[in-house]
Amino acid sequence: MIYLRWVLNMNISKIISDIVKQICLIFLYFFLAVFLQLIFYKFLISKNLVLANLSYILVELVIMTIFIVIFRHKIVPDFTDFKKNWRKYLKKYYPYWLIGLLVMIVSNVIISNFIGMPANEEANRELLKTYPAYIIITSILIAPVTEELMTRATLKDTFKNPWIYIFISGLIFGSIHVLNIIESKNILELLYIIPYGTLGASFAKIYHDSNNIWVNITFHSLHNLIAILLILGGLS
């Protein structure tokens, strides 16, 4: 009876519409990445590492700009609000991020002890050695904007139960971070959806409660900054 009442309260057409929008956004992201890399291919593989780094950054900037245009109705007023209240937001929501980070670290250690480092982390380490400017600038300044807009903003008001949104948003976030599994022979690497998804769920909780995408972008950027510093420390 409770389940039936929940189903009747749902706006099925809106849910379907929002899910289709979310799928289209994910498709758009990967389409743009492939399309733009094909256009700039000669520059991306250039032996001139400065040119290659700048070309990779340009590709990411174009993608970010397109997503900003799509979500301009959200990102502009949120930025105005964040400038006024950033101290309050960061103080209130940093525990959410810390909890997500802690669970991510613990689950990451447990999984890596059984199946080794995930393919995407190994790839990022190699990219950091070859294209440091691209990885650092993209991870800290560009990717947080694009990824938060892509995985967070669409489905927030779709479900009456916020935990459904948090779960789905976390799952999407985790899934796009383990796509390198396609190039891996170890299907068990799909387990890395758990640590990435946990972090994504904590970001989703932050967005659901704050309703300000710049709070998410800030914590995401901070998280990536710490990750880059840890990787650089390990490489030195």
C-alpha positions in Angstrom: 0.0 0.0 0.0 2.8 2.4 0.9 4.6 1.5 -2.3 1.4 2.0 -4.4 0.9 5.5 -2.8 4.5 6.4 -3.6 4.1 5.3 -7.3 0.9 7.3 -7.6 2.6 10.4 -6.2 5.3 10.2 -8.8 5.1 12.2 -12.0 6.1 9.4 -14.4 6.3 11.7 -17.5 8.7 14.1 -15.7 10.8 11.2 -14.4 11.2 9.8 -17.9 11.9 13.2 -19.3 14.6 14.0 -16.7 16.2 10.6 -17.1 16.3 11.0 -20.9 17.9 14.5 -20.4 20.5 12.9 -18.0 21.4 10.2 -20.6 21.7 12.9 -23.3 24.0 14.9 -21.2 26.3 11.9 -20.6 26.2 11.1 -24.3 26.9 14.7 -25.2 30.0 14.8 -22.8 31.6 11.7 -24.4 30.6 12.7 -27.9 32.2 16.1 -27.5 35.4 14.5 -26.0 35.8 12.1 -28.9 34.8 14.7 -31.6 37.1 17.4 -30.3 40.0 15.1 -29.9 39.6 14.0 -33.5 39.6 17.6 -34.6 42.7 18.4 -32.6 44.4 15.0 -33.0 47.5 16.3 -34.8 48.1 18.8 -32.0 47.3 16.3 -29.2 50.0 13.9 -30.4 52.5 16.6 -31.1 56.0 16.0 -29.8 55.9 19.6 -28.7 54.6 19.0 -25.2 53.6 22.6 -24.6 51.4 22.5 -27.7 50.0 19.1 -26.7 49.2 20.3 -23.2 47.5 23.4 -24.5 45.4 21.4 -27.0 44.2 19.0 -24.3 43.2 21.9 -22.1 41.4 23.6 -25.0 39.3 20.5 -25.6 38.3 20.4 -21.9 37.6 24.2 -21.9 35.3 23.8 -24.9 33.3 21.0 -23.2 33.1 23.0 -20.0 31.9 26.1 -21.8 29.1 24.1 -23.6 27.9 22.7 -20.3 28.0 26.2 -18.7 25.8 27.5 -21.5 23.4 24.6 -21.0 23.1 25.3 -17.3 23.5 29.1 -17.4 20.2 29.6 -15.7 21.5 27.7 -12.7 25.2 28.4 -12.6 25.0 32.2 -12.8 22.6 32.9 -9.8 24.3 30.1 -7.8 27.6 31.9 -8.2 26.1 35.2 -7.0 24.8 33.4 -3.9 28.0 31.5 -3.3 30.1 34.7 -3.4 28.0 36.0 -0.5 27.7 32.9 1.5 30.7 30.7 0.7 32.0 30.6 4.3 28.7 29.4 5.6 28.4 26.8 2.9 31.9 25.4 3.3 31.6 25.3 7.1 28.2 23.5 6.9 29.0 20.9 4.3 32.6 20.0 4.7 31.6 17.1 7.0 29.6 15.5 4.1 32.7 15.6 1.9 35.0 14.2 4.7 32.6 11.3 5.3 32.5 10.5 1.6 36.3 10.8 1.4 36.8 8.5 4.3 34.5 5.8 3.0 36.2 6.2 -0.5 39.6 5.7 1.0 38.7 2.7 3.1 36.8 0.9 0.2 39.6 1.8 -2.2 42.2 0.3 0.0 40.2 -2.9 0.5 39.4 -3.4 -3.2 43.0 -2.5 -4.3 44.4 -5.2 -2.0 42.5 -7.8 -3.9 42.6 -6.6 -7.5 45.3 -3.9 -7.7 45.2 -0.3 -8.8 42.3 0.6 -11.1 43.1 1.2 -14.8 42.0 4.9 -14.7 44.3 5.7 -11.8 47.3 4.2 -13.6 46.3 6.1 -16.7 46.1 9.3 -14.8 49.5 8.8 -13.2 51.0 8.3 -16.7 49.2 11.3 -18.1 50.4 13.4 -15.2 54.0 12.5 -16.1 53.6 13.3 -19.8 51.0 16.1 -19.7 51.3 17.7 -16.2 49.8 21.1 -17.1 46.8 19.5 -18.7 46.1 17.1 -15.8 46.6 19.7 -13.1 44.6 22.5 -14.7 41.8 20.2 -15.9 41.5 18.2 -12.7 41.4 21.3 -10.4 39.7 23.9 -12.5 37.8 22.4 -15.4 36.6 18.9 -14.6 34.8 19.8 -11.3 32.6 22.3 -13.2 31.8 19.9 -16.1 31.3 16.8 -14.0 29.2 18.5 -11.3 26.9 20.0 -13.9 26.6 16.8 -15.8 26.0 14.4 -12.9 24.3 16.6 -10.3 22.0 19.3 -11.7 19.4 17.4 -13.8 17.9 14.8 -11.5 17.8 16.7 -8.2 14.0 17.5 -8.4 13.0 14.3 -10.2 12.4 12.0 -7.3 10.4 12.9 -4.2 12.7 10.6 -2.2 16.1 12.5 -2.0 18.0 9.2 -1.3 17.0 7.9 -4.7 18.5 10.9 -6.3 21.6 10.6 -4.2 22.0 7.0 -5.1 21.5 7.5 -8.8 23.8 10.5 -8.9 26.5 8.7 -7.0 26.1 5.7 -9.4 26.4 7.9 -12.5 29.5 9.6 -11.0 31.1 6.3 -10.1 30.4 4.8 -13.4 31.9 7.5 -15.6 35.1 7.2 -13.5 35.6 3.5 -14.2 35.1 3.6 -17.9 38.7 2.5 -18.4 37.4 -0.9 -17.4 36.7 -1.4 -21.1 40.4 -1.5 -21.7 41.1 -3.8 -18.8 40.9 -7.6 -18.8 39.8 -7.6 -15.1 36.1 -7.3 -14.8 36.4 -7.0 -11.1 37.6 -3.5 -11.5 33.9 -2.6 -11.8 34.1 -2.8 -8.0 35.8 0.6 -8.1 32.3 2.1 -8.7 31.9 1.7 -4.9 34.6 4.2 -3.8 33.9 6.6 -6.7 30.2 6.2 -6.3 30.4 6.9 -2.5 32.2 10.2 -3.1 29.7 11.0 -5.8 26.8 10.3 -3.4 28.4 12.6 -0.8 28.6 15.3 -3.5 25.0 14.6 -4.4 23.9 15.0 -0.7 25.8 18.4 -0.6 24.0 19.6 -3.7 20.6 18.4 -2.6 20.9 20.2 0.8 22.7 23.3 -0.4 20.9 23.7 -3.8 24.0 25.5 -5.0 26.2 23.9 -7.6 29.2 26.0 -6.7 29.4 24.4 -3.3 29.9 21.1 -5.1 32.4 22.5 -7.6 34.4 23.9 -4.7 34.6 20.6 -2.8 35.2 18.7 -6.0 38.1 21.0 -6.9 39.5 20.7 -3.4 39.3 16.9 -3.5 41.1 16.8 -6.9 43.8 19.2 -5.7 44.5 16.9 -2.7 44.6 13.9 -5.0 47.0 15.6 -7.4 49.3 16.6 -4.6 49.3 13.0 -3.2 50.1 11.6 -6.7 52.9 14.1 -7.2 54.3 13.2 -3.8 54.3 9.5 -4.8 56.0 10.3 -8.1 58.8 12.3 -6.5 
